[in-house]
């Protein structure tokens, strides 16, 4: 959080400096009075905004593991869950707004349907993932994900606005609502007694949430075109560093010794990176086409796994780490106001 406050101070100073520089620009000798300029100005003169609507294909991976106690021992990895090859179909609405050519605001909201994926659940009795005694290989079918983000910062233009640099301060929230179905016990050893093979009735659920501030930068390159269908072709590069608060709830439906619908919870803090690129093809009639990709990777520090038992008691153990990786390819259209 200390690093975030330092970053916040830097962004505020940069915004103030940008505002000061713009306010000191020379004025023509015959410039109209401020009152007349204000009356003649229109909303379009002050604000330029573009909305993008895109559809995308996304692949996620989520992994977490816990220790045998709060000290992170006995053993250091007791249980590990991995959701991999999560195939997600996503719809995204995004916005980019320039205010008086000095302030840049961008945001997005996306929702996705988890079409398929794999789950692996492994338990150990020894340190460093040794003495494995249970392994199940399961399916993922259905449920959803969503993400939202908003950011603001100053706008700096170079080379006649063909290059625009925008430092940003933002806040983001991401959620994955994942299930576990189609249970298959692949390996069993003492003290586990479950037989190998398919087992019925598995319909567990894990709902994860990442939220927190971030700092970053957008670079916008554009080239005007006088011929053909498009009036301008641009590229946007984005880069973000995130601080995250992580929390999750799980319902392990086949565990009779756990409470339901909340069998255990997770809490931790962490950080991560996000980056993306988008190509913009803009026409003379406000419409445009977009093609882009986005990736992000988040990791938590050690946190707390709190288990709620059917007899009304609760117990804590160490949540060693949660790791989430996501890659999205998207295409859509835009409209400039």
C-alpha positions as CSV (number, residue, x, y, z in Angstrom):
1,X,0.0,0.0,0.0
2,X,2.9,2.3,0.6
3,X,4.0,1.9,-3.0
4,X,0.5,2.7,-4.2
5,X,0.4,5.9,-2.1
6,X,3.7,7.0,-3.7
7,X,2.4,6.2,-7.1
8,X,-0.8,8.2,-6.4
9,X,1.3,11.2,-5.4
10,X,3.3,11.0,-8.6
11,X,0.2,10.9,-10.8
12,X,-1.4,13.8,-9.0
13,X,1.8,15.9,-9.4
14,X,1.9,15.0,-13.1
15,X,-1.7,16.0,-13.6
16,X,-1.1,19.3,-11.9
17,X,1.9,19.9,-14.0
18,X,0.0,19.1,-17.2
19,X,-2.8,21.5,-16.2
20,X,-0.2,24.2,-15.4
21,X,1.6,23.8,-18.7
22,X,-1.7,24.0,-20.7
23,X,-2.9,27.0,-18.7
24,X,0.4,28.9,-19.6
25,X,0.1,28.3,-23.4
26,X,0.4,31.7,-25.4
27,X,-2.9,33.2,-26.5
28,X,-3.4,34.9,-29.9
29,X,-3.7,38.7,-29.8
30,X,-7.3,38.8,-31.0
31,X,-8.6,35.9,-28.9
32,X,-12.1,36.3,-27.7
33,X,-12.9,36.8,-24.1
34,X,-13.2,33.7,-21.8
35,X,-16.9,34.3,-21.5
36,X,-17.4,34.3,-25.3
37,X,-15.2,31.2,-25.7
38,X,-17.2,29.4,-23.1
39,X,-20.5,30.3,-24.7
40,X,-19.3,29.3,-28.2
41,X,-17.8,26.0,-27.1
42,X,-19.8,22.8,-27.5
43,X,-19.7,19.6,-25.6
44,X,-17.9,18.0,-28.6
45,X,-15.2,20.6,-28.3
46,X,-14.5,19.6,-24.7
47,X,-15.1,15.8,-24.8
48,X,-14.2,13.1,-27.3
49,X,-15.3,9.6,-26.5
50,X,-15.2,6.2,-28.2
51,X,-17.1,3.0,-27.2
52,X,-15.9,-0.4,-28.2
53,X,-18.0,-3.6,-28.2
54,X,-16.1,-6.8,-28.8
55,X,-16.4,-10.6,-28.5
56,X,-13.5,-12.6,-27.4
57,X,-12.1,-16.1,-26.7
58,X,-10.3,-16.4,-23.4
59,X,-8.2,-19.1,-21.7
60,X,-7.7,-19.0,-17.9
61,X,-5.7,-21.0,-15.3
62,X,-6.3,-20.8,-11.5
63,X,-4.2,-22.6,-8.9
64,X,-4.1,-22.6,-5.1
65,X,-2.6,-24.7,-2.4
66,X,-2.7,-24.8,1.4
67,X,-0.4,-26.1,4.2
68,X,-1.2,-28.4,7.1
69,X,-1.2,-25.5,9.7
70,X,-0.9,-21.7,10.0
71,X,2.9,-22.0,10.3
72,X,3.0,-23.4,6.8
73,X,4.2,-26.9,7.8
74,X,3.0,-30.4,8.5
75,X,3.2,-30.6,5.5
76,X,4.1,-27.4,3.6
77,X,1.6,-28.4,0.8
78,X,-1.4,-30.4,2.1
79,X,-3.8,-29.9,-0.7
80,X,-3.6,-28.3,-4.2
81,X,-6.4,-27.4,-6.6
82,X,-5.8,-26.4,-10.2
83,X,-8.3,-25.3,-12.9
84,X,-6.6,-25.4,-16.3
85,X,-7.6,-24.9,-19.9
86,X,-10.7,-22.9,-19.0
87,X,-12.3,-22.0,-22.3
88,X,-14.3,-18.9,-21.9
89,X,-16.4,-16.9,-24.4
90,X,-16.4,-13.2,-23.5
91,X,-18.4,-10.1,-24.4
92,X,-16.7,-6.7,-23.5
93,X,-17.8,-3.1,-23.5
94,X,-14.9,-0.5,-23.3
95,X,-14.7,3.3,-23.4
96,X,-11.9,5.8,-24.0
97,X,-12.6,9.5,-23.3
98,X,-10.5,12.6,-23.7
99,X,-11.6,15.7,-21.8
100,X,-10.4,19.1,-23.2
101,X,-7.4,17.1,-24.7
102,X,-5.7,17.2,-21.3
103,X,-7.4,14.4,-19.3
104,X,-7.8,10.8,-20.4
105,X,-10.4,8.4,-18.9
106,X,-10.8,4.7,-19.9
107,X,-12.8,1.8,-18.5
108,X,-14.3,-1.5,-19.4
109,X,-16.7,-4.2,-18.3
110,X,-16.7,-7.8,-19.6
111,X,-18.6,-10.9,-18.8
112,X,-17.7,-14.5,-19.9
113,X,-19.2,-17.9,-20.0
114,X,-17.0,-20.8,-18.9
115,X,-17.6,-23.4,-21.6
116,X,-15.2,-26.2,-20.5
117,X,-12.1,-26.9,-18.6
118,X,-10.2,-29.4,-16.4
119,X,-9.7,-29.6,-12.6
120,X,-7.1,-31.5,-10.6
121,X,-7.3,-32.0,-6.8
122,X,-4.3,-33.6,-5.1
123,X,-3.6,-34.2,-1.4
124,X,-0.2,-34.9,0.2
125,X,1.2,-36.2,3.6
126,X,4.8,-35.1,3.0
127,X,6.6,-31.8,2.4
128,X,7.3,-30.6,-1.1
129,X,4.4,-32.5,-2.6
130,X,5.5,-36.0,-1.5
131,X,3.6,-38.9,-0.1
132,X,0.6,-38.3,-2.3
133,X,-2.5,-40.1,-1.1
134,X,-5.3,-38.7,-3.2
135,X,-5.7,-37.4,-6.7
136,X,-8.9,-36.7,-8.6
137,X,-9.2,-35.5,-12.2
138,X,-12.5,-33.7,-12.8
139,X,-14.4,-31.6,-15.3
140,X,-15.5,-27.9,-15.4
141,X,-18.8,-27.1,-17.1
142,X,-20.6,-23.8,-16.9
143,X,-20.5,-20.8,-14.5
144,X,-19.0,-17.5,-15.4
145,X,-16.4,-14.8,-15.0
146,X,-16.5,-11.0,-15.1
147,X,-14.0,-8.1,-14.9
148,X,-14.3,-4.3,-14.5
149,X,-11.8,-1.5,-14.5
150,X,-11.7,2.3,-14.6
151,X,-8.7,4.7,-14.8
152,X,-7.9,8.4,-15.2
153,X,-4.7,10.3,-16.0
154,X,-3.2,13.2,-17.9
155,X,-2.8,13.2,-21.7
156,X,0.5,14.2,-23.4
157,X,0.5,14.5,-27.2
158,X,3.6,14.5,-29.5
159,X,4.2,14.8,-33.2
160,X,0.8,16.4,-34.0
161,X,-1.0,13.9,-31.7
162,X,0.2,10.9,-33.7
163,X,1.7,9.7,-30.4
164,X,-0.2,10.1,-27.2
165,X,1.1,9.0,-23.8
166,X,-1.2,8.7,-20.8
167,X,0.0,7.7,-17.3
168,X,-2.9,6.2,-15.4
169,X,-4.2,5.5,-11.9
170,X,-7.1,3.0,-11.8
171,X,-9.1,0.4,-9.9
172,X,-10.1,-3.1,-11.0
173,X,-12.3,-6.0,-10.0
174,X,-12.2,-9.5,-11.4
175,X,-14.3,-12.5,-10.4
176,X,-14.2,-16.2,-11.4
177,X,-17.1,-18.4,-10.5
178,X,-15.9,-22.0,-11.1
179,X,-17.4,-25.4,-10.6
180,X,-16.1,-28.9,-10.3
181,X,-18.1,-31.8,-11.9
182,X,-17.7,-35.2,-13.5
183,X,-15.5,-36.6,-10.7
184,X,-12.9,-39.3,-11.4
185,X,-10.6,-40.6,-8.7
186,X,-7.3,-41.4,-10.4
187,X,-5.1,-42.4,-7.4
188,X,-5.7,-43.5,-3.8
189,X,-3.3,-44.5,-1.0
190,X,-3.7,-44.7,2.8
191,X,-5.1,-42.9,4.7
192,X,-7.6,-42.3,1.8
193,X,-10.1,-45.1,1.3
194,X,-11.9,-43.9,-1.8
195,X,-11.8,-46.3,-4.7
196,X,-10.4,-45.3,-8.0
197,X,-12.7,-44.6,-11.0
198,X,-15.7,-42.3,-11.6
199,X,-17.7,-41.1,-8.6
200,X,-21.2,-39.5,-8.9
201,X,-22.7,-36.4,-7.5
202,X,-19.7,-34.0,-7.7
203,X,-20.9,-30.4,-8.0
204,X,-18.6,-28.3,-6.0
205,X,-18.0,-24.5,-6.5
206,X,-15.2,-22.0,-6.0
207,X,-15.9,-18.3,-6.3
208,X,-12.7,-16.1,-6.4
209,X,-12.5,-12.3,-6.4
210,X,-9.5,-10.0,-7.1
211,X,-9.8,-6.3,-6.4
212,X,-7.6,-3.3,-5.9
213,X,-5.8,-0.2,-7.3
214,X,-3.3,-0.1,-10.1
215,X,-0.9,2.2,-11.9
216,X,-0.1,2.0,-15.6
217,X,0.3,3.7,-18.9
218,X,-1.4,3.8,-22.3
219,X,0.5,4.5,-25.5
220,X,-1.6,5.5,-28.6
221,X,-0.1,5.6,-32.1
222,X,-2.1,6.7,-35.0
223,X,-1.6,7.3,-38.7
224,X,-4.0,9.2,-40.9
225,X,-5.2,7.7,-44.2
226,X,-6.5,9.7,-47.1
227,X,-7.4,6.7,-49.3
228,X,-9.5,3.7,-48.9
229,X,-12.2,2.8,-46.4
230,X,-10.4,3.9,-43.2
231,X,-9.6,7.5,-42.3
232,X,-7.2,6.5,-39.5
233,X,-5.3,3.4,-38.3
234,X,-4.2,3.3,-34.7
235,X,-2.5,1.0,-32.1
236,X,-3.0,1.1,-28.4
237,X,-0.5,-0.5,-26.0
238,X,-1.5,-0.8,-22.3
239,X,0.6,-1.8,-19.3
240,X,-0.6,-2.1,-15.6
241,X,0.8,-3.0,-12.2
242,X,-1.9,-4.2,-9.8
243,X,-2.1,-4.4,-6.0
244,X,-4.9,-6.9,-5.1
245,X,-7.0,-8.0,-2.2
246,X,-8.1,-11.6,-2.8
247,X,-11.0,-13.4,-1.2
248,X,-12.9,-16.6,-2.2
249,X,-15.7,-18.8,-1.0
250,X,-16.1,-22.6,-1.7
251,X,-18.8,-25.1,-1.4
252,X,-17.4,-28.7,-1.4
253,X,-20.7,-30.5,-1.8
254,X,-19.6,-34.1,-1.2
255,X,-17.8,-33.3,2.1
256,X,-20.3,-34.2,4.8
257,X,-17.9,-32.9,7.5
258,X,-18.0,-29.3,6.0
259,X,-20.8,-26.7,6.3
260,X,-22.8,-25.8,3.2
261,X,-23.1,-23.5,1.2
262,X,-19.8,-22.1,2.6
263,X,-17.4,-24.8,3.3
264,X,-14.2,-22.7,3.5
265,X,-13.0,-19.2,2.6
266,X,-9.7,-17.7,1.4
267,X,-8.2,-14.3,2.1
268,X,-4.8,-12.9,1.0
269,X,-3.1,-9.9,-0.6
270,X,-0.9,-9.9,-3.7
271,X,0.1,-8.2,-6.9
272,X,0.2,-8.7,-10.6
273,X,0.7,-7.4,-14.1
274,X,-1.6,-6.8,-17.0
275,X,-0.8,-5.8,-20.6
276,X,-2.6,-5.6,-23.9
277,X,-2.5,-4.3,-27.5
278,X,-5.3,-3.3,-29.8
279,X,-5.4,-2.2,-33.5
280,X,-8.1,0.4,-34.4
281,X,-9.4,0.9,-37.9
282,X,-11.5,4.1,-37.9
283,X,-13.7,5.2,-40.8
284,X,-14.9,8.8,-41.7
285,X,-18.4,8.0,-40.4
286,X,-17.6,7.5,-36.7
287,X,-17.6,3.7,-37.0
288,X,-14.5,1.5,-36.7
289,X,-13.2,-2.0,-36.3
290,X,-11.0,-3.3,-33.5
291,X,-8.7,-6.4,-33.0
292,X,-6.8,-7.0,-29.9
293,X,-5.3,-9.2,-27.2
294,X,-5.0,-8.9,-23.4
295,X,-3.1,-10.9,-20.8
296,X,-2.8,-10.7,-17.0
297,X,-1.1,-12.7,-14.2
298,X,-1.8,-12.3,-10.5
299,X,-0.2,-14.0,-7.5
300,X,-1.0,-13.7,-3.8
301,X,1.3,-13.7,-0.8
302,X,0.5,-16.3,2.0
303,X,-3.0,-15.8,3.4
304,X,-5.6,-17.7,5.5
305,X,-7.7,-20.7,4.6
306,X,-10.7,-20.9,7.1
307,X,-12.6,-24.2,7.1
308,X,-16.2,-24.3,8.5
309,X,-17.2,-27.7,9.9
310,X,-20.6,-29.3,10.1
311,X,-20.5,-29.4,13.9
312,X,-20.3,-25.5,14.0
313,X,-16.5,-25.2,14.6
314,X,-13.9,-23.5,12.4
315,X,-10.2,-23.9,11.9
316,X,-7.5,-21.9,10.1
317,X,-4.6,-23.0,8.1
318,X,-2.1,-21.3,5.8
319,X,-3.1,-20.4,2.3
320,X,0.3,-20.7,0.6
321,X,-0.5,-19.0,-2.7
322,X,-3.1,-18.3,-5.3
323,X,-2.0,-17.9,-8.9
324,X,-4.2,-16.7,-11.8
325,X,-3.2,-16.4,-15.5
326,X,-5.5,-15.2,-18.3
327,X,-5.1,-14.6,-22.1
328,X,-7.8,-13.1,-24.3
329,X,-8.1,-12.5,-28.0
330,X,-11.0,-10.2,-29.1
331,X,-12.5,-8.5,-32.1
332,X,-15.3,-6.0,-32.5
333,X,-16.4,-2.6,-33.6
334,X,-16.2,1.0,-32.2
335,X,-18.2,4.2,-32.4
336,X,-16.8,7.7,-31.9
337,X,-19.0,10.5,-30.5
